[in-house]
Amino acid sequence: MNPRLLELREERGLLRARCAEQRRALTQHTFALEQVCMLADKVKAGRDWLKRHPLLVGGAAALLVLAKPTRLRWIWRLTRWSQSLWRGWRGLAGLLRDKLPF
């Protein structure tokens, strides 16, 4: 066979191996970037929700401004309790969804 052709085939094989290694490295780097993009999407969704529900946000802000300090403690406890209840419900729903056959 032509020596130049053999040299080109060998070089092509090395280039393919190098491309494969670069693809693996790019995959690892994009995983970290994907996590950041997912967080940014969640922040954007939260912002959009706040824009769609201005009355609810304004009412909550007014409640905090107008409430007495003793009531603020009660509101804070109620908020923490509600959040705990919501997280428990979401966890239970996730477990049931994974375990149930339908």
LONULO-290977 format. One record per atom (N, C-alpha, C): atom name; chain; residue in one letter; x, y, z. Coordinates in steps of 0.1 Angstrom, whole numbers, padded with zeros to 4 digits, always signed. Example, Ala and Ser with C-alpha at 12.3 -4.5 7.8 and 13.67 -1.06 7.14 Angstrom:
BEGIN
+------+-------+------+-------+-------+-------+
| name | chain | resn |    c1 |    c2 |    c3 |
+------+-------+------+-------+-------+-------+
|    N |     A |    a | +0132 | -0057 | +0078 |
|   CA |     A |    a | +0123 | -0045 | +0078 |
|    C |     A |    a | +0132 | -0033 | +0078 |
|    N |     A |    s | +0128 | -0022 | +0071 |
|   CA |     A |    s | +0137 | -0011 | +0071 |
|    C |     A |    s | +0129 | +0000 | +0079 |
+------+-------+------+-------+-------+-------+
end
This chain:
BEGIN
+------+-------+------+-------+-------+-------+
| name | chain | resn |    c1 |    c2 |    c3 |
+------+-------+------+-------+-------+-------+
|    N |     A |    m | +0008 | -0012 | +0000 |
|   CA |     A |    m | +0000 | +0000 | +0000 |
|    C |     A |    m | +0009 | +0013 | +0000 |
|    N |     A |    n | +0003 | +0023 | -0004 |
|   CA |     A |    n | +0010 | +0036 | -0005 |
|    C |     A |    n | +0014 | +0040 | +0009 |
|    N |     A |    p | +0026 | +0044 | +0012 |
|   CA |     A |    p | +0030 | +0048 | +0026 |
|    C |     A |    p | +0023 | +0061 | +0030 |
|    N |     A |    r | +0020 | +0070 | +0021 |
|   CA |     A |    r | +0013 | +0082 | +0024 |
|    C |     A |    r | -0002 | +0079 | +0029 |
|    N |     A |    l | -0008 | +0069 | +0022 |
|   CA |     A |    l | -0021 | +0065 | +0025 |
|    C |     A |    l | -0022 | +0059 | +0039 |
|    N |     A |    l | -0012 | +0051 | +0042 |
|   CA |     A |    l | -0011 | +0045 | +0056 |
|    C |     A |    l | -0009 | +0056 | +0066 |
|    N |     A |    e | -0001 | +0065 | +0063 |
|   CA |     A |    e | +0002 | +0076 | +0073 |
|    C |     A |    e | -0011 | +0084 | +0075 |
|    N |     A |    l | -0019 | +0087 | +0064 |
|   CA |     A |    l | -0031 | +0094 | +0066 |
|    C |     A |    l | -0042 | +0086 | +0074 |
|    N |     A |    r | -0042 | +0073 | +0072 |
|   CA |     A |    r | -0051 | +0065 | +0080 |
|    C |     A |    r | -0048 | +0065 | +0095 |
|    N |     A |    e | -0035 | +0064 | +0097 |
|   CA |     A |    e | -0030 | +0065 | +0111 |
|    C |     A |    e | -0034 | +0078 | +0118 |
|    N |     A |    e | -0031 | +0089 | +0110 |
|   CA |     A |    e | -0034 | +0102 | +0115 |
|    C |     A |    e | -0050 | +0104 | +0117 |
|    N |     A |    r | -0057 | +0098 | +0108 |
|   CA |     A |    r | -0072 | +0098 | +0110 |
|    C |     A |    r | -0076 | +0091 | +0123 |
|    N |     A |    g | -0070 | +0080 | +0125 |
|   CA |     A |    g | -0074 | +0073 | +0138 |
|    C |     A |    g | -0070 | +0081 | +0150 |
|    N |     A |    l | -0059 | +0087 | +0150 |
|   CA |     A |    l | -0055 | +0096 | +0161 |
|    C |     A |    l | -0064 | +0107 | +0163 |
|    N |     A |    l | -0068 | +0113 | +0152 |
|   CA |     A |    l | -0078 | +0124 | +0153 |
|    C |     A |    l | -0091 | +0120 | +0158 |
|    N |     A |    r | -0096 | +0108 | +0154 |
|   CA |     A |    r | -0108 | +0103 | +0159 |
|    C |     A |    r | -0108 | +0100 | +0174 |
|    N |     A |    a | -0097 | +0095 | +0179 |
|   CA |     A |    a | -0095 | +0093 | +0193 |
|    C |     A |    a | -0095 | +0106 | +0201 |
|    N |     A |    r | -0088 | +0116 | +0195 |
|   CA |     A |    r | -0087 | +0129 | +0202 |
|    C |     A |    r | -0101 | +0135 | +0202 |
|    N |     A |    c | -0109 | +0134 | +0191 |
|   CA |     A |    c | -0123 | +0139 | +0191 |
|    C |     A |    c | -0131 | +0132 | +0202 |
|    N |     A |    a | -0130 | +0119 | +0203 |
|   CA |     A |    a | -0138 | +0112 | +0213 |
|    C |     A |    a | -0134 | +0117 | +0227 |
|    N |     A |    e | -0122 | +0119 | +0230 |
|   CA |     A |    e | -0118 | +0124 | +0243 |
|    C |     A |    e | -0123 | +0138 | +0245 |
|    N |     A |    q | -0123 | +0146 | +0235 |
|   CA |     A |    q | -0128 | +0160 | +0237 |
|    C |     A |    q | -0144 | +0159 | +0239 |
|    N |     A |    r | -0150 | +0150 | +0233 |
|   CA |     A |    r | -0165 | +0148 | +0235 |
|    C |     A |    r | -0168 | +0144 | +0249 |
|    N |     A |    r | -0159 | +0135 | +0255 |
|   CA |     A |    r | -0161 | +0131 | +0269 |
|    C |     A |    r | -0159 | +0143 | +0278 |
|    N |     A |    a | -0149 | +0151 | +0276 |
|   CA |     A |    a | -0146 | +0162 | +0284 |
|    C |     A |    a | -0157 | +0172 | +0283 |
|    N |     A |    l | -0162 | +0175 | +0271 |
|   CA |     A |    l | -0173 | +0184 | +0269 |
|    C |     A |    l | -0186 | +0179 | +0277 |
|    N |     A |    t | -0188 | +0167 | +0277 |
|   CA |     A |    t | -0200 | +0161 | +0284 |
|    C |     A |    t | -0199 | +0164 | +0299 |
|    N |     A |    q | -0187 | +0162 | +0304 |
|   CA |     A |    q | -0185 | +0165 | +0319 |
|    C |     A |    q | -0187 | +0180 | +0322 |
|    N |     A |    h | -0182 | +0188 | +0313 |
|   CA |     A |    h | -0183 | +0203 | +0315 |
|    C |     A |    h | -0198 | +0207 | +0314 |
|    N |     A |    t | -0205 | +0202 | +0304 |
|   CA |     A |    t | -0219 | +0206 | +0302 |
|    C |     A |    t | -0228 | +0201 | +0313 |
|    N |     A |    f | -0224 | +0191 | +0321 |
|   CA |     A |    f | -0233 | +0186 | +0332 |
|    C |     A |    f | -0233 | +0197 | +0342 |
|    N |     A |    a | -0222 | +0203 | +0346 |
|   CA |     A |    a | -0222 | +0214 | +0356 |
|    C |     A |    a | -0229 | +0226 | +0350 |
|    N |     A |    l | -0228 | +0229 | +0338 |
|   CA |     A |    l | -0235 | +0240 | +0332 |
|    C |     A |    l | -0250 | +0237 | +0332 |
|    N |     A |    e | -0254 | +0225 | +0330 |
|   CA |     A |    e | -0268 | +0221 | +0329 |
|    C |     A |    e | -0275 | +0224 | +0343 |
|    N |     A |    q | -0267 | +0221 | +0354 |
|   CA |     A |    q | -0273 | +0223 | +0367 |
|    C |     A |    q | -0275 | +0238 | +0370 |
|    N |     A |    v | -0266 | +0246 | +0365 |
|   CA |     A |    v | -0267 | +0261 | +0367 |
|    C |     A |    v | -0279 | +0266 | +0358 |
|    N |     A |    c | -0281 | +0261 | +0346 |
|   CA |     A |    c | -0292 | +0265 | +0338 |
|    C |     A |    c | -0305 | +0260 | +0344 |
|    N |     A |    m | -0306 | +0249 | +0350 |
|   CA |     A |    m | -0318 | +0244 | +0357 |
|    C |     A |    m | -0322 | +0254 | +0368 |
|    N |     A |    l | -0312 | +0258 | +0376 |
|   CA |     A |    l | -0314 | +0267 | +0387 |
|    C |     A |    l | -0320 | +0281 | +0381 |
|    N |     A |    a | -0313 | +0285 | +0371 |
|   CA |     A |    a | -0318 | +0298 | +0364 |
|    C |     A |    a | -0332 | +0297 | +0359 |
|    N |     A |    d | -0336 | +0285 | +0354 |
|   CA |     A |    d | -0349 | +0283 | +0349 |
|    C |     A |    d | -0359 | +0283 | +0361 |
|    N |     A |    k | -0355 | +0278 | +0372 |
|   CA |     A |    k | -0364 | +0278 | +0384 |
|    C |     A |    k | -0366 | +0292 | +0389 |
|    N |     A |    v | -0355 | +0300 | +0389 |
|   CA |     A |    v | -0356 | +0314 | +0393 |
|    C |     A |    v | -0365 | +0322 | +0384 |
|    N |     A |    k | -0364 | +0319 | +0371 |
|   CA |     A |    k | -0372 | +0326 | +0361 |
|    C |     A |    k | -0387 | +0322 | +0363 |
|    N |     A |    a | -0389 | +0310 | +0365 |
|   CA |     A |    a | -0403 | +0305 | +0367 |
|    C |     A |    a | -0409 | +0312 | +0380 |
|    N |     A |    g | -0401 | +0313 | +0390 |
|   CA |     A |    g | -0406 | +0320 | +0402 |
|    C |     A |    g | -0409 | +0334 | +0400 |
|    N |     A |    r | -0400 | +0341 | +0392 |
|   CA |     A |    r | -0403 | +0355 | +0389 |
|    C |     A |    r | -0415 | +0356 | +0380 |
|    N |     A |    d | -0417 | +0347 | +0371 |
|   CA |     A |    d | -0429 | +0348 | +0363 |
|    C |     A |    d | -0442 | +0345 | +0371 |
|    N |     A |    w | -0441 | +0336 | +0381 |
|   CA |     A |    w | -0452 | +0334 | +0390 |
|    C |     A |    w | -0456 | +0347 | +0398 |
|    N |     A |    l | -0445 | +0353 | +0403 |
|   CA |     A |    l | -0448 | +0366 | +0410 |
|    C |     A |    l | -0454 | +0376 | +0401 |
|    N |     A |    k | -0450 | +0377 | +0389 |
|   CA |     A |    k | -0456 | +0386 | +0380 |
|    C |     A |    k | -0471 | +0383 | +0377 |
|    N |     A |    r | -0474 | +0370 | +0376 |
|   CA |     A |    r | -0488 | +0366 | +0374 |
|    C |     A |    r | -0497 | +0368 | +0386 |
|    N |     A |    h | -0492 | +0368 | +0398 |
|   CA |     A |    h | -0500 | +0369 | +0410 |
|    C |     A |    h | -0496 | +0381 | +0419 |
|    N |     A |    p | -0497 | +0393 | +0413 |
|   CA |     A |    p | -0493 | +0405 | +0421 |
|    C |     A |    p | -0502 | +0408 | +0433 |
|    N |     A |    l | -0515 | +0404 | +0432 |
|   CA |     A |    l | -0524 | +0407 | +0443 |
|    C |     A |    l | -0520 | +0398 | +0455 |
|    N |     A |    l | -0516 | +0386 | +0453 |
|   CA |     A |    l | -0512 | +0377 | +0464 |
|    C |     A |    l | -0499 | +0382 | +0470 |
|    N |     A |    v | -0490 | +0386 | +0462 |
|   CA |     A |    v | -0477 | +0391 | +0467 |
|    C |     A |    v | -0479 | +0404 | +0475 |
|    N |     A |    g | -0488 | +0413 | +0469 |
|   CA |     A |    g | -0490 | +0426 | +0476 |
|    C |     A |    g | -0498 | +0423 | +0489 |
|    N |     A |    g | -0507 | +0414 | +0489 |
|   CA |     A |    g | -0514 | +0411 | +0502 |
|    C |     A |    g | -0505 | +0405 | +0512 |
|    N |     A |    a | -0496 | +0397 | +0509 |
|   CA |     A |    a | -0486 | +0391 | +0518 |
|    C |     A |    a | -0477 | +0402 | +0524 |
|    N |     A |    a | -0473 | +0411 | +0515 |
|   CA |     A |    a | -0464 | +0422 | +0519 |
|    C |     A |    a | -0472 | +0431 | +0529 |
|    N |     A |    a | -0484 | +0434 | +0525 |
|   CA |     A |    a | -0493 | +0443 | +0534 |
|    C |     A |    a | -0495 | +0436 | +0548 |
|    N |     A |    l | -0497 | +0423 | +0548 |
|   CA |     A |    l | -0499 | +0416 | +0560 |
|    C |     A |    l | -0487 | +0417 | +0569 |
|    N |     A |    l | -0475 | +0416 | +0563 |
|   CA |     A |    l | -0463 | +0417 | +0571 |
|    C |     A |    l | -0461 | +0431 | +0576 |
|    N |     A |    v | -0464 | +0441 | +0568 |
|   CA |     A |    v | -0462 | +0455 | +0572 |
|    C |     A |    v | -0472 | +0459 | +0583 |
|    N |     A |    l | -0484 | +0455 | +0582 |
|   CA |     A |    l | -0495 | +0459 | +0591 |
|    C |     A |    l | -0496 | +0451 | +0604 |
|    N |     A |    a | -0490 | +0439 | +0604 |
|   CA |     A |    a | -0492 | +0430 | +0615 |
|    C |     A |    a | -0483 | +0435 | +0627 |
|    N |     A |    k | -0488 | +0433 | +0639 |
|   CA |     A |    k | -0481 | +0436 | +0651 |
|    C |     A |    k | -0469 | +0426 | +0653 |
|    N |     A |    p | -0459 | +0430 | +0660 |
|   CA |     A |    p | -0447 | +0420 | +0661 |
|    C |     A |    p | -0451 | +0407 | +0667 |
|    N |     A |    t | -0461 | +0407 | +0677 |
|   CA |     A |    t | -0465 | +0394 | +0683 |
|    C |     A |    t | -0472 | +0385 | +0672 |
|    N |     A |    r | -0479 | +0391 | +0663 |
|   CA |     A |    r | -0486 | +0384 | +0653 |
|    C |     A |    r | -0476 | +0379 | +0642 |
|    N |     A |    l | -0465 | +0386 | +0640 |
|   CA |     A |    l | -0455 | +0382 | +0631 |
|    C |     A |    l | -0449 | +0369 | +0635 |
|    N |     A |    r | -0447 | +0367 | +0648 |
|   CA |     A |    r | -0442 | +0354 | +0652 |
|    C |     A |    r | -0452 | +0343 | +0649 |
|    N |     A |    w | -0464 | +0346 | +0651 |
|   CA |     A |    w | -0475 | +0336 | +0648 |
|    C |     A |    w | -0475 | +0333 | +0633 |
|    N |     A |    i | -0474 | +0343 | +0625 |
|   CA |     A |    i | -0474 | +0342 | +0611 |
|    C |     A |    i | -0462 | +0333 | +0606 |
|    N |     A |    w | -0450 | +0336 | +0612 |
|   CA |     A |    w | -0438 | +0329 | +0609 |
|    C |     A |    w | -0440 | +0314 | +0613 |
|    N |     A |    r | -0445 | +0311 | +0624 |
|   CA |     A |    r | -0447 | +0297 | +0628 |
|    C |     A |    r | -0457 | +0290 | +0619 |
|    N |     A |    l | -0468 | +0297 | +0615 |
|   CA |     A |    l | -0478 | +0291 | +0606 |
|    C |     A |    l | -0471 | +0289 | +0593 |
|    N |     A |    t | -0463 | +0298 | +0588 |
|   CA |     A |    t | -0456 | +0296 | +0575 |
|    C |     A |    t | -0446 | +0284 | +0576 |
|    N |     A |    r | -0439 | +0283 | +0587 |
|   CA |     A |    r | -0430 | +0271 | +0588 |
|    C |     A |    r | -0438 | +0258 | +0589 |
|    N |     A |    w | -0449 | +0258 | +0596 |
|   CA |     A |    w | -0457 | +0246 | +0597 |
|    C |     A |    w | -0463 | +0242 | +0584 |
|    N |     A |    s | -0468 | +0252 | +0577 |
|   CA |     A |    s | -0474 | +0250 | +0563 |
|    C |     A |    s | -0463 | +0244 | +0554 |
|    N |     A |    q | -0451 | +0250 | +0554 |
|   CA |     A |    q | -0441 | +0245 | +0546 |
|    C |     A |    q | -0437 | +0231 | +0549 |
|    N |     A |    s | -0436 | +0227 | +0562 |
|   CA |     A |    s | -0433 | +0214 | +0566 |
|    C |     A |    s | -0444 | +0204 | +0561 |
|    N |     A |    l | -0456 | +0208 | +0563 |
|   CA |     A |    l | -0468 | +0200 | +0558 |
|    C |     A |    l | -0467 | +0198 | +0543 |
|    N |     A |    w | -0464 | +0209 | +0536 |
|   CA |     A |    w | -0464 | +0208 | +0521 |
|    C |     A |    w | -0452 | +0198 | +0517 |
|    N |     A |    r | -0441 | +0199 | +0523 |
|   CA |     A |    r | -0429 | +0191 | +0520 |
|    C |     A |    r | -0433 | +0176 | +0523 |
|    N |     A |    g | -0439 | +0174 | +0534 |
|   CA |     A |    g | -0443 | +0160 | +0538 |
|    C |     A |    g | -0453 | +0155 | +0528 |
|    N |     A |    w | -0462 | +0163 | +0523 |
|   CA |     A |    w | -0472 | +0158 | +0513 |
|    C |     A |    w | -0465 | +0155 | +0500 |
|    N |     A |    r | -0456 | +0163 | +0496 |
|   CA |     A |    r | -0449 | +0161 | +0483 |
|    C |     A |    r | -0440 | +0149 | +0484 |
|    N |     A |    g | -0434 | +0146 | +0496 |
|   CA |     A |    g | -0426 | +0134 | +0497 |
|    C |     A |    g | -0435 | +0122 | +0497 |
|    N |     A |    l | -0446 | +0122 | +0504 |
|   CA |     A |    l | -0455 | +0111 | +0504 |
|    C |     A |    l | -0461 | +0108 | +0490 |
|    N |     A |    a | -0464 | +0119 | +0483 |
|   CA |     A |    a | -0470 | +0117 | +0469 |
|    C |     A |    a | -0459 | +0111 | +0460 |
|    N |     A |    g | -0447 | +0115 | +0462 |
|   CA |     A |    g | -0436 | +0109 | +0454 |
|    C |     A |    g | -0434 | +0095 | +0457 |
|    N |     A |    l | -0434 | +0091 | +0470 |
|   CA |     A |    l | -0433 | +0077 | +0473 |
|    C |     A |    l | -0444 | +0069 | +0468 |
|    N |     A |    l | -0456 | +0074 | +0469 |
|   CA |     A |    l | -0468 | +0066 | +0464 |
|    C |     A |    l | -0468 | +0065 | +0449 |
|    N |     A |    r | -0463 | +0075 | +0442 |
|   CA |     A |    r | -0462 | +0075 | +0428 |
|    C |     A |    r | -0452 | +0064 | +0423 |
|    N |     A |    d | -0441 | +0063 | +0430 |
|   CA |     A |    d | -0431 | +0053 | +0427 |
|    C |     A |    d | -0436 | +0039 | +0430 |
|    N |     A |    k | -0443 | +0037 | +0441 |
|   CA |     A |    k | -0447 | +0024 | +0446 |
|    C |     A |    k | -0460 | +0018 | +0439 |
|    N |     A |    l | -0469 | +0027 | +0436 |
|   CA |     A |    l | -0482 | +0022 | +0431 |
|    C |     A |    l | -0480 | +0018 | +0416 |
|    N |     A |    p | -0487 | +0007 | +0412 |
|   CA |     A |    p | -0486 | +0002 | +0398 |
|    C |     A |    p | -0492 | +0011 | +0387 |
|    N |     A |    f | -0501 | +0020 | +0391 |
|   CA |     A |    f | -0508 | +0028 | +0381 |
|    C |     A |    f | -0503 | +0042 | +0380 |
+------+-------+------+-------+-------+-------+
end
